[in-house]
Amino acid sequence: MFDEEKLKEIKEKRQEWEKSCLEPFMKKGGERQEKFENLSWVEIKNVYDPADIAHLDYIRDINYPGEYPFTRGVYPTMYRGRLWTMRQFSGFGTAEDTNERWKLLLKEGQTGLSTAFDFPTLMGLDSDDPLSDGEVGKVGVAIDTLKDFEILFDGIPLDKVSTSFTINPPAGIILAMYVAIGDMQGVPREQLRGTIQNDMLKEFHAQNTLVLPPEPSIKIITDIFEWGVEVVPKFNLISISGYHIREAGSTAVQELAFTIADGMAYVEAAIERGIDIDKLAPQLSFFFNSHNNFFEEIAKFRAARRMWAKIMRDEYGAKNPRSWWLKFHTQTAGCSLTAQQPLNNIVRTTIQAMAAVIGGTQSLHTNSFDEAWALPSEEAVRVALRTQQIIAFESGIPDTIDPLAGSYYVEWLTDKMEKLAWNYIERIRKMGEGSVLRGVLQGIETGFFIKEISNAAASFQREVEEGKRIIVGVNKYTIEEQLKIPILKVDPEVQRKQIERLKKVKAERDNKAVKDALDWIRNASENNENVMPAILEAVKAYASVGEIMGVLKEVYGTYKKPIII
Amino acid sequence: MRKIRVLVAKVGLDGHDRGAKVVARFLRDAGFEVIYTGLHRTPQEVAMAAVQEDADVVGISLHSGAHMTLVPKVINYIKEYGGDPDEIVILVGGIIPEDEFDELKAKGVDGIFIPGTPIAEIVEFIKEMVPKKKEKARLKKTA
């Protein structure tokens, strides 16, 4: 980025500075640590200068926002045009409870909805399943049938609000329910906006919401792509997620690498199916974590955009520049929250949210300070949302696009993250003999991803135990404290109410129609046809999540994760 | 004397296993014999493993909010399958609201460890509690 002569001068100047300025000063006391490393154990130098980024070319590698390779952002106006979507993940208890919380959040200025489901729903089980005992409505809203969805979206117009659904094995069922609600509200399907997470690969690596084996999981995800590009063209059909990989203990580099590799795997599966990549690409979205190391996170987001643009254009041949965009949601790092001195979490979340905004996120969830204890209380959720609003309206951060571009450190680190991530992707591609899709499946089978993530988690914990990594309030600056934070309690009656409602629905529905639709799902699966039309039919007949998943489990079997610690 | 045997268990539908696995690894490094159940176990499966493996310690990890239902079930099934919860140190780790500590302890839990607990503290707790509980159970039996 600099001419040779100038660069030579700078390099000489650096040597002179080190000798005449730095060295004598170092003799007085030196540095606090022998070595400085970020959360990916990348060593960080004392000072970065033009020589560190001399190999980068502004137009080729950075360029203007809205232009390839989109390092500075996917939109030409970014937050000067429209702020990111403030999208707090929420849900608990029954559909009534969550509907009420959602209306409160919308009133408080939230601009999109994001659904947390309870564990039975996430795993595709009904509330009356013996395995659901004690878990109904606990960490999210309980959904058994379309009836619950009708209550959940009561008074929420689907043509005005977009909703994100954190759902994986039953993602197709939830998408079908959303379409059914849209039909009831009279909203044209092509206007429906929202996101289903629908990313099973990261479940196998990290998040463990596991029902069907990997290959059939990919088959169903590809069905959703094939159906979704035609039926709901404005809906994000997947949110390719690094968030959970990071929460499980990966480094930022692993989060970046495995997420991009998973994204490549899905695109390869779609291409194998014959789906037009330029049609699908705008319906792909990503989801990253934002942790404490401020610059590392910003660099990760910038690197992710640049990598995806290269991959979509150069590897998979997408023609439309729109297909090269990496759009992403960010959530601040749940794993960084401490149970100790919980108010400190507001500060952590603020730093992480700033990194996400400076990194150019399209939507953001900020965690609440009490989440190492329980689901967030109303007050805690409000502070979390206010954190975003303060960044948006008081900090001035959104006023210029990609404000850290050109920082010697941030550009160097962006490039470094990209290189380290590519190393992983090439390893994965090799495991799949040239196919990233096969490589990822192979890595799931051999436990490659699990081992990589577990080892990083253990190394991090070791450093915390040894006091090498400081966590304020946990291994330094600890106090004896009496906690006074109000904790949200889920009504213990939820399970009973939910089971009752399910019984009532089953008694009142047309059971012949349910059976026919379930048979259609079975036949479509056995004949390797797209299962989505049958799922929509079943949902509309009020078949339950558990019944639909049950048929898929009968056809494909279930997955047991290898035990690796 | 045989090594202290610890069963680390994930019970219920919750898949958050980072804590359980890191703790299992560190307990193994601390010299205990560690058995990890893997994910999504029912209370029956965990109790059966505890009895069959003759565990001195059962550490149950939950991030699902289902602890008040599932943990007492594990303890009851241990009894049902012929184990003696008086002799076994029962630990719970994960997202547990502080105002539920007393009730869990009343139901037979010996120690509760929330996020941020130094693993060294868990190791010390186990070393102290295992002989203590066994001695207490012995005295109770002979009395």
Interface residues (C-beta under 8 A of the other chain):
Chain A: F119 P120 L122 M123 L125 L131 S132 D133 G134 E135 K138 V139 E203 Q207 N208 T209 L210 E247 A248 G249 C335 L337 T338 A339 Q340 A372 W373 A374 L375 S454 A457 A458 Q461 V464 E465 I471 G473 V474 N475 L483 I487 V490 K560 K561 I563 I565
Chain B: G12 L13 D14 G15 H16 D17 R18 K21 V22 A24 R25 F26 R28 V34 Y36 T37 G38 L39 H40 T42 S64 G65 A66 M68 T69 L70 I95 I96 P97 E98 D99 I114 P115 G116 P118 I119 A120
